[in-house]
Each structure stands twice: as structure tokens, then as C-alpha cells.
Amino acid sequence: MEQIKVTLYPCGNLSGRNLVPILDGVLGLFEETAAEGQDVHDVLGADVEGFCAALAGARSHRDRWREQLNGNVARKLRRAGG
């Protein structure tokens, strides 16, 4: 769970509110896995980062900021050129 939290942290907003439902879902998955007698590693697989990326939609703050910066630069270049 600690590796999942560390991997998902960059995908959250500054308050972490958007991560609470994701982590709640992961906890539910772990509970179901334990109730069925399965090992959590069988459910997650070896690629925990890939699992987390799929949970979070694979977009981090860095991705959103990059898109915003690129959009701002493109707008300013269009204004300067036309």
C-alpha cells in the first residue's frame, strides 16, 4: 500500500481530495482479495507503477502543468505572429 501511495501522490491535487476515492477503491480491492484468500501480488502483478497509472488516469500534475504551459506559449506565439 505504501508503494501505491507514493506512486499515486504526484497524480493528486495539492489537497489530495481526488486521491481519497482512488485509495478507497484500492483498499476495497485489497479487502476483497483477502476475503477470497488471494495474495495481493496476484491481483496487482509485478508492475505496481502501471497499476497506479491506470487507476489515476496516467496524468500527473506535471502533465497538466506542461499542457497549460504549452497552451499559454502557443497563444502568445499566435498573438505575436498574427
KAHUTA-V240442 format. One record per residue. N is the residue number from 0. RES is the residue in one letter. OMEGA is omega in whole degrees, 0 to 359 (* if undefined). Layout:
BEGIN
((N/RES/OMEGA) (N/RES/OMEGA))
END
This chain:
BEGIN
((0/M/180) (1/E/178) (2/Q/178) (3/I/180) (4/K/181) (5/V/181) (6/T/182) (7/L/185) (8/Y/180) (9/P/181) (10/C/183) (11/G/174) (12/N/186) (13/L/180) (14/S/182) (15/G/183) (16/R/182) (17/N/179) (18/L/183) (19/V/178) (20/P/179) (21/I/180) (22/L/176) (23/D/177) (24/G/178) (25/V/178) (26/L/177) (27/G/177) (28/L/178) (29/F/179) (30/E/178) (31/E/180) (32/T/180) (33/A/181) (34/A/179) (35/E/178) (36/G/179) (37/Q/174) (38/D/183) (39/V/179) (40/H/176) (41/D/181) (42/V/183) (43/L/186) (44/G/183) (45/A/185) (46/D/181) (47/V/179) (48/E/177) (49/G/176) (50/F/180) (51/C/179) (52/A/178) (53/A/179) (54/L/187) (55/A/182) (56/G/174) (57/A/177) (58/R/179) (59/S/175) (60/H/181) (61/R/179) (62/D/180) (63/R/180) (64/W/179) (65/R/179) (66/E/180) (67/Q/180) (68/L/179) (69/N/178) (70/G/179) (71/N/180) (72/V/180) (73/A/178) (74/R/181) (75/K/178) (76/L/178) (77/R/179) (78/R/182) (79/A/183) (80/G/186) (81/G/*))
END
